[in-house]
């Protein structure tokens, strides 16, 4: 089989760039998609030249079909998807607006379910030419969601984000069961990710390793979950939390 093809749907603040570089370094052909043209322009200088950039919405069926079609037209096939749902703006329960909430859930939760559906359709339609039958029975395609730690543990001021990220985690778990008979594996990475707002002191007091996950560390985890070495892993959330989930309380200064 020719080089595997990976589509990255959503770039996040810096994680998508690192994931694109890591997969490219490992011999993948890569498409990176994002709805924001400015974000794509910034990413261009951080990615290998052979990475295809695609602008379009990633929470609608049409937008997702266009992204996967661009990968197939560019490279001839699709093998993996890495989905990085947008993080919602900080808010509280008392800020609740039904309209804004519904839009946030549609972008994250419904968009993630649609991404699984459209990816599975492409894999099922794809004429596969395996190197070895056993290898391709093990794994026809993979989807990895990259989520914030708020998917499993919230804190004040990120009400909508916590619900949206947790909902995507549920999409992953249910989708893994639904797609297992197609040899499509679905997993997630739940990481203490860097943020633009300055929360270093808050993080260091709650994380035994004293920092957030590096973008390259998240990229390495994505590469592993998409690889044949992980062919018996599906429906799992790999935590990159620096020991936070094992800590009771906070670390004294």
C-alpha positions, 0 to 999 in steps of 0.5 A: 500500500502507498503512504497512509493518508491522514486528515486533520480536522481543526487545528486548535491553537498550535496542536494541529501544526505539530500533529501535521508535522509528526504524521508527515515525518512518519511518512503520511500524506497529510491534509489539514483543514480549518474554517479560519483562513487566518489560522491556516495562513499561520499554519502554513509556515509551520508545516511541511510544504507537501501538506495540503491546506483546506478551508471549510466548515467542519461541523456540517455534512457538506463541509466534512465531505468536502474536506475528505474529498480534498484529501482523496483527490490530493492523495488518492485515499484516506486512512486516518482522521484526527479531529480537534473540536473547537474550544468554546469561549469561557462562560458560566452557568449564569451566562447561559444563552440557549442560542449560543449553547445550541450552536456550541453543541452543534459545532462540537458534539453533532460535528464530531458525530458527523465526522465519524459518519462521513469518514466511515462512508469514505472508508467503506466506499474505498477500494482497498489494496492491502499489502497483506490481508491480515494487516488490513483486517486489523485496521481499515481506518482510525479516528482520534479526537484531541480533547481538553482535560475539561472533557473529564474534569471541569472547573468554574468559568468553562461551562459550555466547553466542559459540556461540549468536550464531554459530549465529544468523548461520549461520541467517541465511545459510542462510535467505537462500538458502532464502527468496530465491525468495519475495522475502524478504530475510534479513540481520544486523547484527553490532555492538559493543553496550553491555553492563551489565558495565563493559568500556569500557577493554577496548573502547576499546583494541580499537576504533579509534573507541573506543566501542560502537555506539549503539542509535540507530546500530543502529536506523538500520542496521535501518531501511536493511536493511528498506527498498526501498533495500536490495532487492538485499541478502540473506544479508549481515552488516553490521558496526558495529564501529568498525574493530575487524575491521581492527585488528591487536592493541590500541591503546596507551594 
